Amino acid sequence: MAPDIASEGAWFKSSYSSENATNCVEVADLTGTGRVAIRDSKDKSGPALVIPAESFAAFVTAVREGRFPL
């Protein structure tokens, strides 16, 4: 369950998400572990994907550079 992974205050949505957006993911930096957790913002008590922080940073960089055309 996601709440066991990080405190509720550690989760955040992208600054591109509006306050009322419903199709979002949230991310939590698992400080000191070198990992980040990702969860569905609509299911805060559901599962979370935990990946290396380096991999998440590479993904964010690729998105910003437009490597994933729609």
C-alpha positions as CSV (number, residue, x, y, z in Angstrom):
1,M,0.0,0.0,0.0
2,A,1.3,3.4,-0.9
3,P,0.9,5.1,2.5
4,D,3.3,2.6,4.1
5,I,6.0,3.7,1.6
6,A,6.1,7.4,2.3
7,S,4.3,9.9,4.6
8,E,1.3,11.5,3.0
9,G,3.1,14.9,3.0
10,A,5.9,13.5,0.9
11,W,3.7,12.9,-2.2
12,F,3.4,15.6,-4.9
13,K,1.9,16.1,-8.3
14,S,3.5,17.7,-11.3
15,S,3.3,21.5,-11.3
16,Y,1.6,21.0,-14.7
17,S,-1.4,19.3,-12.9
18,S,-4.3,21.5,-12.0
19,E,-5.6,21.3,-8.4
20,N,-8.7,19.5,-9.5
21,A,-7.1,17.3,-12.1
22,T,-8.2,13.6,-11.8
23,N,-5.9,11.8,-14.2
24,C,-2.6,12.4,-12.4
25,V,0.2,10.5,-10.8
26,E,1.9,11.5,-7.6
27,V,5.6,11.0,-6.8
28,A,7.4,10.7,-3.4
29,D,11.1,11.0,-2.9
30,L,12.1,8.2,-0.6
31,T,14.9,10.2,0.9
32,G,18.1,8.3,1.7
33,T,17.1,5.3,-0.3
34,G,17.9,6.4,-3.8
35,R,14.4,5.6,-4.9
36,V,11.1,7.3,-5.8
37,A,7.6,6.0,-5.4
38,I,4.9,6.7,-8.0
39,R,1.1,6.2,-7.4
40,D,-2.2,7.0,-8.9
41,S,-3.6,10.2,-7.4
42,K,-7.1,8.7,-7.4
43,D,-6.1,5.7,-5.4
44,K,-3.9,7.0,-2.6
45,S,-4.1,3.8,-0.6
46,G,-3.4,1.6,-3.6
47,P,-0.1,0.2,-4.8
48,A,2.9,2.3,-5.7
49,L,5.6,1.7,-8.1
50,V,9.1,2.1,-6.6
51,I,12.0,2.8,-9.0
52,P,15.6,4.1,-8.8
53,A,15.7,7.9,-8.5
54,E,18.2,7.9,-11.4
55,S,15.7,6.2,-13.7
56,F,12.9,8.6,-12.8
57,A,15.2,11.6,-13.4
58,A,16.1,10.2,-16.8
59,F,12.4,9.8,-17.6
60,V,11.6,13.3,-16.6
61,T,14.5,14.6,-18.7
62,A,13.3,12.6,-21.7
63,V,9.8,14.0,-21.3
64,R,11.1,17.6,-21.1
65,E,13.2,17.1,-24.2
66,G,10.1,15.9,-26.1
67,R,11.4,12.3,-26.7
68,F,7.8,10.9,-26.3
69,P,5.8,12.4,-29.2
70,L,2.0,12.1,-28.9
